[in-house]
Amino acid sequence: MASTRPDHRIVILTGAGISKESGLDTFRDADGIWAKVRLEDVATPEGYQRNPRLVHDFYNARRANLANPSVQPNAAHQALARLERDWPGEVLLVTQNIDDLHERGGSRNLIHMHGELFRVTCTACGVIREERGEIDPDTVCPSCQTVGTTRPHVVWFGEMPLEMERIYEALETCRLFVSIGTSGTVYPAAGFVQAAALAGASTVELNMERSVGADLFDEHIQGPATETVPAFVDRLLAAS
Ligand code: BV8
């Protein structure tokens, strides 16, 4: 059992695995996104420069899929919202996911370090706005009227993830770090467990399989997130 006093801060990192049972594909599972399209073509600035329409099609399709009423928050998303509500200390949720299922599941103290699928940004004026439909190279920025400068508000490979200072401040002061549904292959997120452990936090991984960095964790709980996360939250709250 990860030891933590009730008044201590918990930091939770989630990845695509927590949304899998809501019907969203992960990246590196056999049926994942990177098995269907090349990361280099759709999730890098170079790929966007080479073929913006291909990248817009990729994110437009994922945005339409996320907007499908069949895609709903699952018991794991809801359990994390319950922990945030009932835990006596702060619970900071850092997600690598660009879906909005944590918000819809009730989480509020949330950082989307890789951006958000339902937001777009203009490379000319920097305005970030909500977009639940499609964008393409002919899209006009409603703020500065520039054509073709609207891109997904998503962090691609080689780009700096968002709110890193706030994340590291939390990792260095938390007493418990929990990683859920991530393969631990993408940095800097994959290195968070080491930052937390260095600061003396207990570290727990909940995943369908042992991640690349599983040995870095004090504890590993295997299974689907909709089963492991609610049970883990019950355990934490019972000890608080
Ligand atoms: C940065 C976009 C520095 C959004 C993503 C060479 C060149 C450039 C950079 C690098 C390089 N070599 C290394 C790097 C660093 C690079 C990196 O880590 N590359 C890897 C591939 C080696 N990182 C970066 O580039 C980052 N930026 O370093 O900037 C910098 C410094 C100064 C100035 C400027 C820049 C940016 C990383 C963000 C990239 N964007 N996505 C999108 O399209 O979604 S990353 C992509 O992978 C997703 O965002 C995703 O969040 C992330 C991690 O994937 P996971 O969430 O873990 O998903 P995965 O499928 O891998 O695993 C799912 C897990 O769930 C599995 O373990 C599975 O078993 C489990 N699971 C499945 N079902 C369930 C389950 N678990 C529980 N229950 C279930 N039911």
Boltz pocket constraint, residues with backbone or C-beta under 6 A from the ligand:
constraints:
  - pocket:
      binder: B
      contacts: [[A, 14], [A, 15], [A, 16], [A, 17], [A, 18], [A, 20], [A, 21], [A, 26], [A, 27], [A, 28], [A, 29], [A, 32], [A, 42], [A, 43], [A, 96], [A, 97], [A, 98], [A, 114], [A, 154], [A, 155], [A, 156], [A, 157], [A, 158], [A, 159], [A, 160], [A, 161], [A, 180], [A, 181], [A, 182], [A, 183], [A, 184], [A, 185], [A, 186], [A, 187], [A, 188], [A, 206], [A, 207], [A, 208], [A, 209], [A, 211], [A, 223], [A, 224], [A, 225], [A, 226]]
      max_distance: 6.0
